[in-house]
């Protein structure tokens, strides 16, 4: 009887020890599996890049992109920002930025100002305190500034300001309300927007550099036109068939016109990167606007600017490594609080260039 009892307890002890060993193994296996699941959530969806910076970009969104359709919310990675655009201490901003300076805190008296790309040497170009001047851009050679100026009711003209001697040349003559002039990359033509109360249409026009041969691009209704880097196409904003404002592109003869973007509440001001690979624009409801960057075909859209700055009106630097824009980061909610900021195309190194008690906006980068 005693022998049987000892055998029973030996068998019981063996079974309990075996059970504890199996339990511990299962716990270890479950813990390791859970670790793999958690770690897997932080891995990029595509093949990881070879360098650490590209890896961080692949797994870290530049910013949250609210209200953007699912197919448009692309996570930035090596296919979105090429290695040639990686930030470097040597890649400091250069060239000049022209913009509208609302020095009298009233639209009817806006002026055109210019500064170096680091914010230095800020100065006013236009005169005429009670006349509106706005929508400025620098010519590709950096020698002159084009802008729109009020002439009379329902008439704005395009002017060219010579930076070397301060002389001003009027290029149009009572075409209507003409704004957003921009010289072509080869320096031979100008595109602009024209509106007239007669037809009540926003039209994209072309003319020679001296203002001659001004004519509408056939079948192109829109505003805020800008040239492609090779000068073969024009990017502009227009209302689509669903009544939403989006970005479109067209050949110079009005052919091959097609929609690029699918963002909510686009306003219009946009730009093409110097290498032709990227486009910047801005989108959002009033006081909730953000700057977005996308591939030139409209894919890969993501928010570039930090949220809650009411950012708008972007333009690429001449080397394509920076974007200038207007925002209210430091004066949110103040109608006179917009300042000019720059940011690298990877969403880093945000800098404020202006600091005034009035609004600075519509920046355009040039040589």
Residue, then its C-alpha position, 0 to 999 in steps of 0.5 A: x500500500x505504501x509503495x502504491x502511494x509513493x508511486x502515485x505522488x511521483x506520477x502526480x509530481x511529474x505531471x504537475x512539473x510537465x504542465x508548468x513547463x508547458x505553461x511557461x513555454x506557452x507564455x513565452x511564445x505568446x509574449x514573443x508573438x505579441x512583441x512581433x505584432x507591436x513591432x510590425x506596426x512600425x514597419x514601412x509598408x514597402x521595402x525599407x530604404x538603405x539609409x537611416x534618414x530615408x527609413x525614418x521618412x518612410x515610417x513617419x508622416x510629415x503631418x496629419x492630413x485631415x479631410x483628404x480622401x483616402x486615396x490621396x493620403x500617401x505616407x511620404x517616403x523615398x519616392x515622394x522626396x528624392x535624396x537630392x532634396x535631403x536637408x543639408x547645412x549647406x542648403x540655405x535659402x537663396x534668391x529673392x521673394x516678392x510679396x504683397x505687403x498690406x502696410x496700410x492694413x487695407x486691401x485698396x492700398x496694398x503694395x508690392x515688397x521684396x526681400x532676400x530669401x533669408x528675410x533680410x533687406x526687406x523693402x517696398x517697391x511700388x508707390x501710390x499709397x491709395x492704389x492697390x498693387x498685388x499678385x507679384x512674381x519675379x522674372x526668371x532672370x531676376x531683373x524685374x517684377x511683374x504685378x497687378x495694379x488698380x487703374x479704374x473700376x473693373x480694370x487692373x493692369x499688369x506692370x513690370x518693375x525694373x529692379x535695376x533702376x526702379x522704372x515701371x512699364x505698363x504691359x496691358x491696356x484695359x483688358x479687364x481685371x488682370x492678375x497673377x502675371x508670370x513670365x515663362x521660363x524662356x522669358x518670352x511670354x506671360x500668362x495671367x488671369x483675366x476677368x471682365x464683368x461683360x462675360x463674368x468668366x475667369x480666363x487664362x490668357x497669354x501674351x508676349x513679354x512686351x504685352x503684345x498679342x494678348x489672347x485667351x487660351x481656348x476653352x481654359x476657364x480658371x485663375x492663378x496660372x503658373x508655368x511648367x518648368x519646360x514652358x509647355x504647360x500651364x497649371x491653374x485652378x478651376x471649378x470641376x464638374x462637381x462644383x469643387x475648385x481643383x488644380x488643372x493642367x493644359x497645353x498652351x493651345x488649350x488641348x490635353x486639359x485635365x484635372x490633377x488634384x482631389x482636395x477639399x476647398x482648394x483656393x488657387x495659388x500653386x506652383x511647380x517645382x523647378x525639376x517638374x516633379x512636384x506641385x504645391x498648393x493649399x486647401x481647407x476651410x477659412x482659418x484651417x488651410x494647409x499647404x500640400x505637396x504632391x507629385x506632378x501627376x496629382x498622386x502622393x498628396x500629403x500635408x507639408x506645413x504644420x497644422x493649425x497655422x492657416x497656411x496658404x499661397x505656396x511657392x517653390x524656391x529656385x533650387x526646389x529645396x524650400x517652399x515659401x508660404x503665408x501663415x498665422x502661426x504667431x498671430x492666429x485669428x488676427x486678420x492682420x497677423x499673416x507673415x511669410x514663412x519658409x520650410x524645407x520640402x521634407x517638412x522640416x526647418x520652419x522659419x519666419x521671415x517677416x515680423x510686422x503688424x500688418x499682413x504679408x502674403x502672396x509670396x513668390x520665390x525667384x532668383 
